[in-house]
Amino acid sequence: MSGVPGQVYLVTGGCGFLGRHLVKMLVERREGISEIRVFDLHLAGELETLSTDTVTVTLIQGDITDLPPVLRASEGVDSILHLASVIDFSGAIADSIIMAVNVQGTCHVIEACLHHGIQYLVYTSSMEVVGPNPKGQSFYRGDEETSYNTCHKAAYSRSKAIAERLVIEANGKQVAGGRTLYTCALRPMGIYGEGLGLLTTMLREASRLGGRLPRLAPATVQHGHVYVGNVVWMHVLAARALQETPEKLGGQVYYCYDGSPDKSHLDFKMEFLAPCGVRLIARGRRLLPAFLVYLLACLFELLRFALRPFCAFAPFLNRTTLAVASTTFTVRTDKAARHFGYRPLFSWEESKARTVRWLQGVQQQATRRGRF
């Protein structure tokens, strides 16, 4: 692949699940990069070991809600890949923190571009910017132009929508030196792959329940999913194309998906959990009637509110997560392929095999340590 030699990339949130995969691929692909700066609140020291003779990985600890560290980390940078984000649907994290990181942090990244004359910004958005909405209205094989009754109840989806809008509105602004800022946003579907904490959590919960998991949402619902390797591949391609054809990508948003099957969240996770010995308690139907599951979600929310002064009680089941799990949201679009040649780098078969091997390795290690 071509690239401009000696470029410096800044990856915010580069020590998270998605960020680690992205940094690794950037090093492997090189893309004419001489340095990858990884900005994160909590650093993963092993990323520095990825440095090669031609690409240096530099870890920078800092809080994205604090502007001065962002300005220092971005000095001399050519392109920013802005991944830093707080994801939470359980209520474990205060709405104010989610908004500060996802919205204020994005404002700081844009300010860094304007201040230092950085021309290229790729933002990791989310399908949650559009839906699914809490009314249960389906979004079936839509694209970037498909209309939908978007309604943001959760702080996470609301914050991502605001941040994406800020990034897109920043496209075309003049930065220091009189040059132009070009921005685009990628909207991944449900990301899976090696290192996904949700899979290990579900495996642990299944072990506690005797190797089984209950079905609380209908199996007929379909959700889009995308392998982490294909998500970071789209980032790599978009970052390069934003420089090569900025007028085409600037101000655009792109859904990020691949050939992974559209299934309910639980049935899709079972593609990886079943090889680890996990089974469903109710294979083809809900364990409880829909109205009882809804009442249970409301009860958990009331308990979380009542216990807030005393302890952090944040069950994953609430009205927001139930609405998401019960609403079809899938996409079919070739916009990224048309604009910058995106094709999945990993097939569904390879993506599944990689994820299963990783999860089985986690299970074996946990079993040896007596944690499952």
C-alpha positions as CSV (number, residue, x, y, z in Angstrom):
1,M,0.0,0.0,0.0
2,S,1.1,3.5,-0.7
3,G,1.5,6.2,1.9
4,V,3.4,9.4,2.8
5,P,6.7,8.4,4.4
6,G,7.4,9.6,7.9
7,Q,3.8,10.3,9.0
8,V,2.8,10.5,12.6
9,Y,-0.6,9.1,13.6
10,L,-2.4,9.7,16.9
11,V,-4.8,7.0,18.1
12,T,-6.9,8.1,21.0
13,G,-8.2,5.3,23.1
14,G,-5.6,3.1,21.6
15,C,-5.3,0.8,24.6
16,G,-8.9,-0.3,24.5
17,F,-10.3,-3.4,22.8
18,L,-10.6,-1.8,19.4
19,G,-7.6,0.4,19.8
20,R,-5.1,-2.4,20.4
21,H,-6.2,-4.2,17.3
22,L,-5.9,-0.9,15.3
23,V,-2.4,-0.1,16.5
24,K,-1.3,-3.6,15.7
25,M,-2.6,-3.4,12.2
26,L,-1.2,0.0,11.6
27,V,2.3,-1.3,12.5
28,E,1.8,-4.4,10.4
29,R,0.6,-2.5,7.4
30,R,3.0,0.5,8.0
31,E,1.1,2.8,5.6
32,G,4.2,5.1,5.4
33,I,3.9,5.8,9.1
34,S,7.0,6.5,11.2
35,E,5.3,6.9,14.6
36,I,2.0,5.9,16.2
37,R,1.2,7.8,19.3
38,V,-1.3,6.0,21.6
39,F,-3.2,8.3,23.9
40,D,-5.2,6.7,26.7
41,L,-6.1,7.2,30.4
42,H,-5.0,3.6,31.1
43,L,-1.9,2.4,29.2
44,A,-1.2,-1.1,27.9
45,G,2.6,-1.3,28.1
46,E,2.8,-4.3,25.8
47,L,1.9,-2.1,22.9
48,E,5.4,-0.5,23.0
49,T,6.8,-3.9,22.1
50,L,5.1,-3.6,18.7
51,S,7.7,-1.0,17.6
52,T,9.8,-1.9,14.7
53,D,12.9,-0.5,12.9
54,T,10.6,1.7,10.9
55,V,7.6,2.4,13.1
56,T,7.7,3.6,16.7
57,V,4.8,3.1,19.0
58,T,4.7,5.8,21.7
59,L,2.4,5.5,24.7
60,I,1.0,8.8,26.2
61,Q,-1.1,8.7,29.3
62,G,-3.7,11.4,29.6
63,D,-7.3,12.3,30.1
64,I,-9.1,13.3,26.9
65,T,-11.5,15.5,29.0
66,D,-8.5,17.7,29.8
67,L,-7.4,19.8,26.8
68,P,-3.7,20.5,27.6
69,P,-2.7,16.8,27.4
70,V,-4.5,16.4,24.2
71,L,-2.8,19.4,22.7
72,R,0.6,18.1,23.8
73,A,0.0,14.6,22.4
74,S,-1.2,15.9,19.0
75,E,1.7,18.3,18.4
76,G,3.4,17.3,15.1
77,V,0.7,14.8,14.2
78,D,-0.5,14.3,10.6
79,S,-3.7,12.3,11.2
80,I,-5.9,11.5,14.2
81,L,-7.9,8.3,14.6
82,H,-10.3,9.2,17.4
83,L,-11.4,6.0,19.2
84,A,-11.5,7.2,22.8
85,S,-15.0,6.6,24.2
86,V,-16.9,5.4,27.2
87,I,-19.4,2.6,26.5
88,D,-22.0,1.8,29.1
89,F,-25.7,0.7,29.0
90,S,-26.0,-0.7,32.5
91,G,-25.9,2.5,34.4
92,A,-22.6,1.6,36.1
93,I,-21.0,4.9,34.8
94,A,-22.6,8.3,35.5
95,D,-24.2,10.0,32.5
96,S,-22.0,13.1,33.2
97,I,-18.8,11.0,32.7
98,I,-20.1,9.5,29.5
99,M,-20.9,12.9,28.1
100,A,-17.6,14.4,29.2
101,V,-15.5,11.7,27.6
102,N,-17.5,11.2,24.4
103,V,-18.6,14.8,23.7
104,Q,-16.1,17.1,25.5
105,G,-13.3,14.7,24.6
106,T,-14.2,14.9,20.9
107,C,-14.3,18.7,21.1
108,H,-10.8,18.6,22.5
109,V,-9.6,16.5,19.6
110,I,-11.2,18.9,17.1
111,E,-9.6,21.8,18.9
112,A,-6.2,20.0,18.6
113,C,-6.7,19.7,14.9
114,L,-7.4,23.4,14.5
115,H,-4.6,24.4,16.8
116,H,-1.8,22.3,15.3
117,G,-2.9,22.4,11.7
118,I,-3.9,18.7,11.5
119,Q,-5.9,18.1,8.4
120,Y,-7.2,14.5,8.8
121,L,-9.5,13.2,11.4
122,V,-11.3,9.8,11.4
123,Y,-13.9,9.3,14.1
124,T,-15.1,5.9,15.4
125,S,-18.8,6.5,15.8
126,S,-21.4,3.8,16.4
127,M,-24.6,2.3,14.9
128,E,-26.2,3.6,18.1
129,V,-26.1,7.0,16.5
130,V,-29.1,5.8,14.5
131,G,-30.6,3.0,16.5
132,P,-32.2,0.7,17.4
133,N,-34.7,3.0,19.1
134,P,-36.6,2.2,22.4
135,K,-39.9,1.9,20.5
136,G,-38.8,-1.4,18.9
137,Q,-39.0,-0.2,15.3
138,S,-36.9,-2.3,12.9
139,F,-34.1,-1.1,10.8
140,Y,-33.7,-3.9,8.2
141,R,-30.8,-3.8,5.8
142,G,-30.7,-0.1,5.7
143,D,-27.9,2.2,4.5
144,E,-26.5,5.6,5.3
145,E,-29.5,7.3,3.6
146,T,-32.2,5.1,5.1
147,S,-34.6,7.2,7.2
148,Y,-35.3,6.0,10.8
149,N,-37.1,7.3,13.8
150,T,-34.0,7.9,15.9
151,C,-34.6,8.4,19.6
152,H,-31.8,8.5,22.1
153,K,-32.7,7.5,25.6
154,A,-29.3,6.2,26.8
155,A,-26.4,8.7,27.5
156,Y,-24.1,6.6,25.4
157,S,-26.1,6.7,22.2
158,R,-26.9,10.4,22.8
159,S,-23.3,11.3,23.3
160,K,-22.1,9.4,20.2
161,A,-24.7,11.2,18.1
162,I,-23.6,14.6,19.4
163,A,-19.9,13.7,18.9
164,E,-20.4,12.4,15.4
165,R,-22.3,15.6,14.4
166,L,-19.4,17.7,15.8
167,V,-16.9,15.8,13.8
168,I,-18.9,16.0,10.5
169,E,-19.6,19.7,11.1
170,A,-15.8,20.3,11.6
171,N,-15.2,19.1,8.0
172,G,-14.0,22.0,5.9
173,K,-12.9,24.2,8.8
174,Q,-9.7,26.1,8.4
175,V,-6.8,24.9,10.6
176,A,-3.6,26.6,11.6
177,G,-1.4,27.3,8.6
178,G,-4.5,28.1,6.4
179,R,-5.1,24.5,5.4
180,T,-8.4,22.6,5.5
181,L,-9.6,20.0,8.0
182,Y,-11.2,16.8,6.5
183,T,-13.2,14.5,8.7
184,C,-15.2,11.3,8.3
185,A,-17.0,8.9,10.7
186,L,-17.2,5.1,10.8
187,R,-20.3,3.4,12.4
188,P,-19.4,-0.2,13.3
189,M,-22.1,-2.7,13.9
190,G,-21.8,-4.9,17.0
191,I,-18.0,-5.6,17.2
192,Y,-16.7,-9.0,18.2
193,G,-13.3,-10.7,18.3
194,E,-10.3,-11.6,20.4
195,G,-10.2,-9.6,23.6
196,L,-13.9,-8.7,23.8
197,G,-14.7,-8.5,27.5
198,L,-18.4,-9.2,27.0
199,L,-17.7,-12.7,25.7
200,T,-15.6,-13.6,28.8
201,T,-18.3,-12.1,31.0
202,M,-20.9,-14.3,29.4
203,L,-18.7,-17.4,29.6
204,R,-18.2,-16.7,33.3
205,E,-21.9,-16.2,33.9
206,A,-22.7,-19.5,32.0
207,S,-20.2,-21.3,34.2
208,R,-22.0,-19.9,37.3
209,L,-25.3,-21.2,35.9
210,G,-23.9,-24.7,35.2
211,G,-22.8,-24.1,31.6
212,R,-26.1,-22.6,30.5
213,L,-27.6,-19.2,29.6
214,P,-31.2,-18.1,29.5
215,R,-32.9,-16.5,26.5
216,L,-34.7,-13.3,27.5
217,A,-35.2,-11.7,24.1
218,P,-36.9,-13.3,21.0
219,A,-34.7,-15.4,18.7
220,T,-36.4,-13.9,15.6
221,V,-34.7,-10.5,16.1
222,Q,-31.7,-9.8,13.9
223,H,-28.6,-7.6,14.7
224,G,-25.7,-6.7,12.5
225,H,-22.2,-7.8,13.7
226,V,-18.7,-7.1,12.5
227,Y,-15.3,-8.7,13.2
228,V,-12.8,-6.4,15.0
229,G,-10.2,-7.1,12.3
230,N,-12.5,-5.8,9.6
231,V,-13.3,-2.7,11.7
232,V,-9.7,-1.7,12.0
233,W,-9.1,-2.6,8.4
234,M,-11.8,-0.1,7.4
235,H,-10.1,2.5,9.7
236,V,-6.7,1.9,7.9
237,L,-8.3,2.3,4.5
238,A,-10.3,5.4,5.5
239,A,-7.3,7.1,7.0
240,R,-5.3,6.7,3.9
241,A,-8.2,7.6,1.5
242,L,-9.1,10.7,3.5
243,Q,-5.6,12.0,2.5
244,E,-5.7,10.8,-1.1
245,T,-9.3,11.9,-1.9
246,P,-10.4,14.3,0.8
247,E,-13.2,15.9,-1.2
248,K,-14.9,12.5,-1.6
249,L,-14.6,11.3,2.1
250,G,-14.7,14.6,3.8
251,G,-17.9,15.0,5.8
252,Q,-19.1,11.5,5.1
253,V,-20.3,8.7,7.5
254,Y,-20.0,5.0,6.7
255,Y,-21.5,1.9,8.3
256,C,-18.9,-0.7,9.0
257,Y,-20.0,-4.3,8.6
258,D,-18.8,-7.6,6.9
259,G,-20.1,-11.0,6.1
260,S,-20.9,-12.0,9.7
261,P,-24.5,-13.5,9.9
262,D,-27.3,-11.3,11.2
263,K,-28.6,-12.9,14.3
264,S,-29.9,-12.0,17.7
265,H,-27.2,-10.8,20.1
266,L,-27.5,-14.0,22.2
267,D,-27.6,-16.4,19.2
268,F,-24.6,-14.7,17.6
269,K,-22.6,-14.9,20.9
270,M,-23.5,-18.6,21.0
271,E,-21.4,-19.1,17.8
272,F,-18.4,-18.7,20.1
273,L,-19.8,-19.8,23.4
274,A,-21.1,-23.2,22.2
275,P,-17.6,-24.5,21.2
276,C,-16.7,-23.7,24.9
277,G,-19.5,-26.0,26.1
278,V,-22.2,-23.4,26.8
279,R,-25.8,-24.2,26.1
280,L,-29.1,-22.3,26.1
281,I,-31.6,-23.0,28.8
282,A,-34.5,-22.3,26.4
283,R,-33.1,-23.0,22.9
284,G,-35.9,-21.6,20.7
285,R,-38.1,-19.6,23.0
286,R,-37.8,-17.0,25.9
287,L,-37.3,-18.4,29.4
288,L,-39.9,-15.9,30.6
289,P,-42.9,-14.2,28.9
290,A,-42.1,-10.8,27.4
291,F,-44.1,-8.8,30.0
292,L,-42.3,-10.5,32.9
293,V,-38.9,-9.8,31.3
294,Y,-40.0,-6.1,31.0
295,L,-41.1,-6.0,34.6
296,L,-37.8,-7.5,35.6
297,A,-35.9,-4.9,33.7
298,C,-38.0,-2.1,35.4
299,L,-37.3,-3.7,38.8
300,F,-33.6,-3.8,38.2
301,E,-33.7,-0.1,37.3
302,L,-35.6,0.7,40.5
303,L,-33.1,-1.3,42.6
304,R,-30.2,0.5,41.0
305,F,-31.7,3.9,41.8
306,A,-32.6,2.9,45.4
307,L,-29.1,1.4,46.0
308,R,-27.1,4.2,44.4
309,P,-26.3,6.0,47.7
310,F,-24.9,2.7,49.2
311,C,-23.4,0.7,46.4
312,A,-22.8,0.4,42.7
313,F,-25.6,-2.0,41.5
314,A,-25.6,-2.0,37.7
315,P,-27.3,-5.1,36.2
316,F,-27.0,-5.5,32.5
317,L,-30.8,-6.0,32.0
318,N,-32.7,-2.8,31.9
319,R,-35.2,-1.2,29.6
320,T,-32.5,0.1,27.3
321,T,-30.7,-3.1,26.9
322,L,-34.0,-5.0,26.5
323,A,-35.1,-2.7,23.8
324,V,-31.9,-3.1,21.9
325,A,-31.9,-6.9,22.2
326,S,-35.6,-7.0,21.1
327,T,-35.2,-4.8,18.0
328,T,-33.9,-5.8,14.5
329,F,-31.1,-3.5,13.3
330,T,-29.1,-4.6,10.3
331,V,-27.4,-2.8,7.4
332,R,-26.5,-3.6,3.8
333,T,-24.4,-0.9,2.1
334,D,-21.5,-0.6,-0.3
335,K,-20.8,3.1,0.3
336,A,-17.4,2.4,1.9
337,A,-16.5,0.0,-1.0
338,R,-17.4,2.7,-3.5
339,H,-15.7,5.6,-1.8
340,F,-12.4,3.9,-0.7
341,G,-12.4,0.3,-1.8
342,Y,-13.3,-1.4,1.5
343,R,-13.8,-5.1,1.4
344,P,-13.7,-7.4,4.5
345,L,-10.1,-8.6,5.1
346,F,-11.3,-11.6,7.1
347,S,-14.1,-13.9,6.1
348,W,-16.8,-15.0,8.6
349,E,-15.3,-18.4,8.8
350,E,-11.9,-17.1,9.7
351,S,-13.3,-14.4,12.1
352,K,-15.3,-17.1,13.9
353,A,-12.3,-19.5,14.1
354,R,-10.0,-16.8,15.5
355,T,-12.5,-15.7,18.1
356,V,-13.3,-19.3,19.2
357,R,-9.6,-20.1,19.6
358,W,-9.0,-17.1,21.7
359,L,-12.1,-17.7,23.9
360,Q,-11.2,-21.4,24.4
361,G,-7.7,-20.3,25.5
362,V,-9.2,-17.9,28.0
363,Q,-11.4,-20.8,29.3
364,Q,-8.5,-23.2,29.6
365,Q,-6.4,-20.7,31.5
366,A,-9.3,-19.8,33.9
367,T,-10.0,-23.5,34.5
368,R,-6.4,-24.1,35.4
369,R,-6.5,-21.2,37.9
370,G,-9.9,-22.4,39.3
371,R,-11.7,-19.2,38.3
372,F,-14.6,-20.8,36.4
